[in-house]
């Protein structure tokens, strides 16, 4: 067994778990969509980045129901893509995009640090073709 491949598989499965658990918990939370506007208002008020506060107030909050659905399904589909190991480029791109946005609304250093770790983990998974070891992309190459 290839230890490098095994570590990439574990990285990919860990990323899948993080995204799936976050998305599924939102999907089955009956109040998530209803409270998303309030959450976004708090993010806009407390973020350390004024440009992001303006972005939230101008574009996201007025369309909070659409963005709540995009958040839920973006997390779930990213988790599924990491689980399957295909399409890894899309999974990593969407995951990084979401983590960068979460970074801008994080108000504590540990939360910001977690988002940075997620960004680099997803970059590592994609750059090292983590789907190539026990993943759908490996099966499709054959």
Backbone as a chain_set.jsonl record, in Angstrom:
{"seq": "XXXXXXXXXXXXXXXXXXXXXXXXXXXXXXXXXXXXXXXXXXXXXXXXXXXXXXXXXXXXXXXXXXXXXXXXXXXXXXXXXXXXXXXXXXXXXXXXXXXXXXXXXXXXXXXXXXXXXXXXXXXXXXXXXXXXXXXXXXXXXX", "coords": {"N": [[0.846, -1.181, 0.0], [0.531, 2.205, -0.779], [1.933, 4.707, 1.098], [1.89, 7.492, 0.703], [-0.283, 7.833, -1.001], [-2.274, 6.865, 0.663], [-2.26, 8.793, 2.7], [-3.16, 10.987, 1.228], [-5.702, 10.077, 0.601], [-6.819, 10.024, 3.184], [-6.705, 12.763, 3.771], [-8.46, 13.743, 1.808], [-10.857, 12.445, 2.577], [-11.186, 13.552, 5.087], [-11.603, 16.258, 4.464], [-13.97, 15.929, 3.052], [-15.66, 15.026, 5.113], [-15.752, 17.318, 6.785], [-17.02, 19.23, 5.094], [-19.428, 17.868, 4.373], [-20.637, 17.381, 6.897], [-21.051, 19.991, 7.789], [-22.777, 21.023, 5.792], [-24.971, 19.2, 5.811], [-25.902, 19.495, 8.416], [-26.917, 22.076, 8.258], [-28.869, 21.709, 6.299], [-30.771, 20.087, 7.588], [-31.553, 21.716, 9.618], [-34.231, 23.366, 10.493], [-34.517, 26.063, 10.918], [-32.436, 27.375, 9.699], [-32.472, 28.76, 7.137], [-34.364, 30.769, 7.689], [-33.091, 32.215, 9.704], [-30.807, 33.071, 8.513], [-30.556, 35.62, 7.383], [-30.382, 37.289, 9.65], [-28.001, 36.28, 10.708], [-26.234, 37.031, 8.658], [-26.464, 39.827, 8.864], [-25.249, 40.174, 11.376], [-22.679, 39.268, 10.723], [-21.954, 41.261, 8.864], [-21.912, 43.475, 10.49], [-19.913, 42.865, 12.345], [-17.563, 42.145, 11.019], [-14.076, 42.525, 10.277], [-13.403, 43.69, 7.97], [-14.155, 46.264, 6.014], [-14.885, 46.513, 3.29], [-16.015, 44.053, 2.827], [-18.201, 44.024, 4.481], [-19.763, 45.982, 3.251], [-20.21, 44.679, 0.816], [-21.724, 42.446, 1.72], [-24.014, 43.79, 2.745], [-24.973, 45.08, 0.451], [-25.3, 43.164, -1.657], [-25.64, 40.466, -0.759], [-27.285, 40.172, 1.609], [-29.831, 41.288, 0.774], [-30.642, 39.199, -0.863], [-30.828, 36.901, 0.687], [-32.129, 34.397, 0.96], [-31.585, 32.951, -1.374], [-28.79, 32.788, -1.169], [-28.563, 31.366, 1.18], [-29.479, 28.832, 0.402], [-27.529, 28.313, -1.561], [-25.291, 28.143, 0.079], [-25.868, 25.893, 1.695], [-26.129, 23.796, -0.257], [-23.757, 24.094, -1.658], [-21.859, 23.362, 0.269], [-22.633, 20.681, 0.779], [-22.426, 19.452, -1.782], [-19.728, 19.917, -2.334], [-18.582, 18.382, -0.327], [-19.456, 15.818, -1.152], [-18.132, 15.627, -3.611], [-15.439, 15.63, -2.766], [-15.507, 13.275, -1.295], [-15.987, 11.356, -3.289], [-13.796, 11.84, -4.857], [-13.867, 13.116, -7.228], [-15.424, 15.613, -9.177], [-12.373, 16.827, -8.613], [-11.034, 19.296, -9.024], [-13.176, 21.102, -9.233], [-14.394, 20.712, -6.723], [-12.33, 21.559, -4.969], [-12.04, 24.213, -5.828], [-14.579, 25.397, -5.301], [-14.745, 24.879, -2.559], [-12.515, 26.354, -1.599], [-13.301, 28.925, -2.372], [-15.597, 29.241, -0.719], [-14.369, 29.048, 1.822], [-12.686, 31.3, 1.81], [-14.591, 33.333, 1.82], [-15.8, 32.745, 4.286], [-13.638, 33.277, 5.899], [-13.472, 36.082, 5.782], [-15.662, 36.854, 7.327], [-15.12, 35.832, 9.765], [-14.584, 36.418, 13.15], [-12.816, 35.806, 15.106], [-9.474, 34.801, 15.855], [-8.865, 31.951, 15.951], [-10.949, 30.94, 14.332], [-10.47, 32.221, 11.889], [-7.974, 31.118, 11.344], [-8.628, 28.414, 11.048], [-10.05, 28.518, 8.637], [-7.992, 29.262, 6.908], [-6.35, 26.994, 7.1], [-8.099, 25.135, 5.947], [-8.231, 26.145, 3.318], [-5.552, 25.751, 2.393], [-5.371, 22.977, 2.735], [-7.224, 22.042, 0.889], [-6.083, 23.004, -1.451], [-3.747, 21.441, -1.405], [-4.855, 18.886, -1.639], [-5.948, 19.014, -4.218], [-3.656, 19.717, -5.787], [-2.032, 17.505, -5.471], [-3.431, 15.5, -6.615], [-5.46, 14.044, -5.134], [-7.71, 12.569, -5.64], [-6.851, 10.526, -7.162], [-6.194, 8.24, -5.819], [-7.889, 5.601, -4.768], [-10.244, 6.802, -5.682], [-12.883, 8.25, -7.665], [-11.847, 9.572, -9.866], [-9.526, 8.144, -10.374], [-10.568, 5.71, -11.188], [-11.851, 6.49, -13.51], [-9.738, 7.117, -15.168], [-8.76, 4.692, -15.964]], "CA": [[0.0, 0.0, 0.0], [1.276, 3.445, -0.949], [1.646, 5.596, 2.238], [1.547, 8.822, 0.197], [-1.663, 7.752, -1.485], [-3.146, 6.7, 1.824], [-2.386, 10.086, 3.379], [-4.029, 11.813, 0.392], [-7.059, 9.578, 0.801], [-7.27, 10.5, 4.494], [-6.939, 14.201, 3.627], [-9.678, 13.912, 1.019], [-11.991, 12.021, 3.388], [-11.348, 14.547, 6.161], [-12.253, 17.423, 3.857], [-15.342, 15.52, 2.769], [-16.392, 15.003, 6.38], [-15.979, 18.695, 7.237], [-18.032, 19.867, 4.249], [-20.715, 17.182, 4.48], [-21.258, 17.602, 8.21], [-21.521, 21.386, 7.835], [-23.928, 21.19, 4.905], [-26.115, 18.398, 6.25], [-26.469, 20.104, 9.628], [-27.719, 23.223, 7.813], [-30.02, 21.192, 5.554], [-31.774, 19.569, 8.514], [-31.903, 22.752, 10.593], [-35.405, 24.03, 9.912], [-34.423, 27.513, 11.119], [-31.246, 27.942, 9.072], [-32.795, 29.756, 6.105], [-35.061, 31.891, 8.318], [-32.18, 33.01, 10.538], [-29.609, 33.404, 7.743], [-30.492, 37.077, 7.238], [-29.868, 37.811, 10.927], [-26.595, 35.882, 10.763], [-25.501, 37.892, 7.724], [-26.403, 41.169, 9.466], [-24.21, 40.115, 12.408], [-21.39, 39.198, 10.03], [-21.673, 42.574, 8.273], [-21.645, 44.412, 11.586], [-18.743, 42.489, 13.135], [-16.376, 41.816, 10.246], [-12.967, 43.476, 10.355], [-13.145, 44.133, 6.603], [-15.264, 47.153, 5.632], [-15.335, 46.215, 1.929], [-16.849, 42.857, 2.858], [-19.452, 44.455, 5.098], [-20.515, 46.654, 2.188], [-20.612, 43.618, -0.112], [-22.827, 41.703, 2.339], [-25.2, 44.639, 2.824], [-25.46, 45.465, -0.871], [-25.635, 42.068, -2.563], [-25.974, 39.167, -0.172], [-28.427, 40.25, 2.534], [-31.125, 41.4, 0.067], [-30.928, 37.917, -1.524], [-30.344, 35.924, 1.666], [-32.69, 33.057, 0.781], [-30.813, 32.293, -2.439], [-27.452, 32.5, -0.67], [-28.677, 30.295, 2.176], [-29.534, 27.586, -0.368], [-26.2, 28.113, -2.163], [-24.391, 27.725, 1.158], [-26.196, 24.504, 2.045], [-25.823, 22.855, -1.342], [-22.334, 24.203, -1.956], [-21.134, 22.552, 1.248], [-22.948, 19.264, 0.585], [-21.857, 18.956, -3.046], [-18.273, 19.911, -2.182], [-18.284, 17.188, 0.48], [-19.649, 14.626, -1.985], [-17.056, 15.585, -4.608], [-14.219, 15.176, -2.083], [-15.705, 11.87, -0.941], [-15.819, 10.555, -4.501], [-12.515, 12.118, -5.501], [-14.16, 13.617, -8.569], [-14.374, 16.373, -9.852], [-11.561, 17.419, -7.552], [-10.775, 20.712, -9.298], [-14.391, 21.839, -8.885], [-14.553, 20.642, -5.268], [-11.33, 22.423, -4.339], [-12.339, 25.608, -6.177], [-15.757, 25.848, -4.549], [-14.373, 24.87, -1.147], [-11.634, 27.494, -1.331], [-14.146, 30.122, -2.482], [-16.41, 29.352, 0.494], [-13.506, 29.325, 2.964], [-12.245, 32.696, 1.747], [-15.723, 34.129, 2.286], [-15.936, 32.514, 5.723], [-12.509, 33.968, 6.527], [-13.791, 37.512, 5.893], [-16.648, 37.105, 8.374], [-14.634, 35.282, 11.036], [-14.212, 37.504, 14.059], [-11.809, 35.337, 16.048], [-8.277, 34.263, 15.223], [-8.963, 30.511, 15.669], [-11.851, 30.717, 13.211], [-9.748, 32.625, 10.686], [-6.911, 30.138, 11.139], [-9.267, 27.208, 10.527], [-10.343, 28.741, 7.223], [-6.714, 29.228, 6.194], [-5.97, 25.58, 7.034], [-8.97, 24.497, 4.959], [-7.807, 26.574, 1.977], [-4.317, 25.062, 2.02], [-5.646, 21.538, 2.648], [-7.903, 21.798, -0.388], [-5.053, 23.188, -2.478], [-2.879, 20.26, -1.365], [-5.61, 17.751, -2.176], [-6.023, 19.154, -5.67], [-2.323, 19.731, -6.395], [-1.446, 16.163, -5.392], [-4.379, 14.569, -7.224], [-5.939, 13.159, -4.072], [-8.735, 11.683, -6.189], [-6.201, 9.461, -7.915], [-5.996, 7.073, -4.963], [-9.201, 5.126, -4.328], [-11.242, 7.808, -6.001], [-13.556, 8.091, -8.943], [-10.971, 10.03, -10.949], [-8.611, 7.035, -10.682], [-11.338, 4.725, -11.942], [-12.155, 7.026, -14.831], [-8.506, 7.11, -15.968], [-8.479, 3.329, -16.437]], "C": [[0.89, 1.241, 0.0], [0.956, 4.417, 0.207], [1.283, 7.012, 1.793], [0.115, 8.872, -0.294], [-2.653, 7.629, -0.348], [-3.327, 8.021, 2.563], [-3.248, 11.049, 2.565], [-5.485, 11.382, 0.504], [-7.615, 10.085, 2.126], [-7.534, 12.006, 4.471], [-8.253, 14.45, 2.907], [-10.915, 13.54, 1.828], [-12.253, 12.986, 4.545], [-12.038, 15.798, 5.636], [-13.715, 17.119, 3.549], [-16.191, 15.553, 4.032], [-16.724, 16.417, 6.851], [-17.102, 19.34, 6.429], [-19.393, 19.194, 4.375], [-21.391, 17.436, 5.822], [-21.778, 19.025, 8.335], [-22.777, 21.557, 6.998], [-25.156, 20.435, 5.372], [-26.737, 18.976, 7.514], [-27.315, 21.325, 9.271], [-28.988, 22.757, 7.101], [-31.137, 20.741, 6.493], [-32.106, 20.524, 9.662], [-33.034, 23.567, 9.993], [-35.345, 25.543, 10.035], [-33.274, 28.167, 10.364], [-31.59, 29.044, 8.072], [-33.457, 30.976, 6.723], [-34.13, 32.786, 9.122], [-30.927, 33.459, 9.78], [-29.452, 34.909, 7.571], [-29.915, 37.724, 8.496], [-28.378, 37.492, 11.079], [-25.748, 36.779, 9.868], [-25.389, 39.32, 8.249], [-25.328, 41.222, 10.55], [-22.82, 40.051, 11.789], [-20.997, 40.568, 9.494], [-21.289, 43.589, 9.349], [-20.309, 44.133, 12.268], [-17.479, 42.188, 12.343], [-15.33, 42.921, 10.375], [-12.669, 44.098, 8.995], [-14.337, 44.958, 6.107], [-15.776, 46.86, 4.217], [-16.267, 45.012, 1.919], [-18.195, 43.153, 3.511], [-20.348, 45.125, 4.058], [-21.04, 45.637, 1.17], [-21.801, 42.833, 0.438], [-24.11, 42.522, 2.332], [-25.807, 44.945, 1.462], [-25.992, 44.285, -1.684], [-26.182, 40.812, -1.891], [-27.225, 39.236, 0.699], [-29.753, 40.429, 1.8], [-31.563, 40.094, -0.609], [-30.589, 36.747, -0.611], [-30.896, 34.526, 1.447], [-31.941, 32.268, -0.3], [-29.445, 31.879, -1.908], [-27.468, 31.465, 0.45], [-28.704, 28.942, 1.474], [-28.178, 27.277, -1.011], [-25.191, 27.635, -1.125], [-24.615, 26.258, 1.49], [-25.705, 23.545, 0.96], [-24.373, 22.933, -1.786], [-21.517, 23.342, -1.02], [-21.379, 21.068, 1.02], [-22.288, 18.725, -0.683], [-20.33, 18.952, -3.025], [-17.85, 18.687, -1.374], [-18.424, 15.908, -0.32], [-18.512, 14.497, -2.997], [-15.732, 15.153, -3.972], [-14.335, 13.705, -1.705], [-15.451, 10.967, -2.146], [-14.446, 10.722, -5.143], [-12.683, 12.611, -6.92], [-15.361, 14.534, -8.508], [-13.597, 17.196, -8.828], [-11.267, 18.903, -7.778], [-11.978, 21.555, -8.894], [-14.599, 21.854, -7.369], [-13.591, 21.585, -4.561], [-11.633, 23.889, -4.611], [-13.507, 26.153, -5.371], [-15.439, 25.891, -3.057], [-13.501, 26.052, -0.774], [-12.426, 28.793, -1.381], [-14.973, 30.319, -1.213], [-15.535, 29.686, 1.702], [-12.967, 30.743, 2.968], [-13.365, 33.609, 2.228], [-15.939, 33.964, 3.786], [-14.814, 33.211, 6.497], [-12.855, 35.439, 6.761], [-14.819, 37.807, 6.977], [-16.221, 36.544, 9.724], [-14.143, 36.421, 11.925], [-13.176, 37.077, 15.093], [-10.639, 34.73, 15.281], [-8.375, 32.759, 14.983], [-9.868, 30.21, 14.466], [-11.197, 31.11, 11.889], [-8.676, 31.598, 10.338], [-7.471, 28.838, 10.554], [-9.568, 27.359, 9.037], [-9.075, 28.738, 6.372], [-6.232, 27.782, 6.043], [-6.802, 24.851, 5.986], [-8.557, 24.873, 3.534], [-6.565, 25.795, 1.536], [-4.502, 23.543, 1.93], [-6.305, 21.195, 1.316], [-6.951, 22.007, -1.566], [-4.141, 21.964, -2.556], [-3.58, 19.04, -1.957], [-5.679, 17.829, -3.696], [-4.642, 19.016, -6.321], [-1.691, 18.344, -6.419], [-2.375, 15.082, -5.929], [-4.879, 13.54, -6.212], [-7.046, 12.229, -4.554], [-8.159, 10.516, -6.953], [-5.956, 8.201, -7.108], [-7.339, 6.698, -4.361], [-10.267, 6.19, -4.526], [-11.815, 7.571, -7.372], [-12.669, 8.559, -10.104], [-9.956, 8.952, -11.328], [-9.323, 5.979, -11.513], [-11.632, 5.196, -13.358], [-10.936, 7.052, -15.736], [-8.25, 5.753, -16.592], [-9.28, 3.002, -17.644]], "O": [[1.89, 1.295, 0.715], [-0.171, 4.904, 0.295], [0.459, 7.667, 2.431], [-0.61, 9.832, -0.037], [-3.737, 8.211, -0.385], [-4.432, 8.336, 3.005], [-3.99, 11.846, 3.139], [-6.39, 12.215, 0.503], [-8.761, 10.53, 2.185], [-8.49, 12.473, 5.091], [-9.063, 15.269, 3.341], [-11.921, 14.248, 1.773], [-13.401, 13.207, 4.932], [-12.942, 16.334, 6.276], [-14.59, 17.959, 3.762], [-17.315, 16.054, 4.017], [-17.851, 16.684, 7.268], [-18.024, 19.925, 6.996], [-20.411, 19.879, 4.473], [-22.596, 17.683, 5.87], [-22.835, 19.246, 8.925], [-23.742, 22.174, 7.449], [-26.264, 20.969, 5.335], [-27.958, 18.952, 7.673], [-28.329, 21.58, 9.921], [-30.056, 23.344, 7.279], [-32.313, 20.986, 6.224], [-32.856, 20.17, 10.571], [-32.814, 24.369, 9.086], [-36.06, 26.243, 9.317], [-33.146, 29.391, 10.383], [-31.05, 30.147, 8.157], [-33.153, 32.103, 6.334], [-34.357, 33.992, 9.211], [-30.079, 34.152, 10.343], [-28.333, 35.422, 7.609], [-29.058, 38.604, 8.41], [-27.596, 38.332, 11.523], [-24.675, 37.232, 10.268], [-24.346, 39.957, 8.101], [-24.581, 42.196, 10.638], [-21.891, 40.701, 12.269], [-19.852, 40.994, 9.645], [-20.44, 44.453, 9.128], [-19.642, 45.062, 12.723], [-16.418, 41.994, 12.938], [-15.66, 44.093, 10.556], [-11.779, 44.941, 8.88], [-15.399, 44.409, 5.816], [-16.979, 46.951, 3.971], [-17.194, 44.943, 1.112], [-19.214, 42.582, 3.122], [-21.548, 44.86, 3.999], [-22.182, 45.733, 0.72], [-22.77, 42.58, -0.278], [-25.17, 42.019, 1.961], [-27.027, 45.057, 1.337], [-27.032, 44.403, -2.333], [-27.095, 40.174, -2.414], [-28.135, 38.424, 0.53], [-30.73, 39.776, 2.167], [-32.747, 39.917, -0.893], [-30.114, 35.713, -1.079], [-30.199, 33.55, 1.72], [-31.697, 31.071, -0.152], [-28.986, 30.764, -2.157], [-26.48, 30.757, 0.647], [-28.028, 28.007, 1.903], [-27.731, 26.13, -1.011], [-24.33, 26.81, -1.43], [-23.667, 25.475, 1.559], [-24.96, 22.605, 1.236], [-23.814, 21.937, -2.245], [-20.586, 22.663, -1.452], [-20.439, 20.274, 1.06], [-21.664, 17.665, -0.66], [-19.705, 18.081, -3.631], [-16.863, 18.032, -1.709], [-17.601, 15.003, -0.187], [-17.99, 13.405, -3.219], [-14.981, 14.389, -4.578], [-13.353, 12.968, -1.79], [-14.783, 9.939, -2.032], [-13.989, 9.851, -5.883], [-11.755, 12.535, -7.726], [-16.296, 14.202, -7.778], [-14.124, 18.149, -8.255], [-11.252, 19.682, -6.825], [-11.817, 22.609, -8.28], [-14.94, 22.89, -6.798], [-13.987, 22.325, -3.66], [-11.496, 24.723, -3.716], [-13.427, 27.251, -4.82], [-15.822, 26.836, -2.368], [-13.723, 26.687, 0.257], [-12.246, 29.665, -0.531], [-15.048, 31.429, -0.686], [-15.915, 30.521, 2.523], [-12.806, 31.334, 4.036], [-13.112, 34.561, 2.968], [-16.23, 34.938, 4.482], [-15.021, 33.678, 7.617], [-12.561, 35.982, 7.826], [-14.844, 38.921, 7.501], [-16.901, 36.766, 10.726], [-13.376, 37.279, 11.487], [-12.707, 37.905, 15.874], [-10.814, 34.208, 14.18], [-8.002, 32.305, 13.902], [-9.569, 29.316, 13.675], [-11.351, 30.414, 10.886], [-8.495, 31.252, 9.17], [-6.86, 28.235, 9.672], [-9.361, 26.423, 8.264], [-9.091, 28.262, 5.237], [-5.76, 27.394, 4.975], [-6.274, 24.041, 5.223], [-8.535, 24.02, 2.646], [-6.532, 25.245, 0.435], [-3.842, 22.895, 1.117], [-5.981, 20.183, 0.694], [-7.007, 21.277, -2.556], [-3.803, 21.506, -3.648], [-2.972, 18.258, -2.687], [-5.491, 16.824, -4.382], [-4.485, 18.28, -7.296], [-0.891, 18.046, -7.307], [-2.137, 13.892, -5.724], [-4.741, 12.333, -6.408], [-7.293, 11.197, -3.93], [-8.891, 9.611, -7.352], [-5.546, 7.185, -7.669], [-7.863, 7.428, -3.519], [-11.086, 6.441, -3.643], [-11.285, 6.778, -8.15], [-12.736, 8.002, -11.199], [-9.567, 8.859, -12.492], [-8.739, 5.417, -12.44], [-11.659, 4.396, -14.293], [-11.08, 7.012, -16.958], [-7.598, 5.661, -17.632], [-9.171, 1.898, -18.177]]}, "num_chains": 1, "name": "protein.A"}
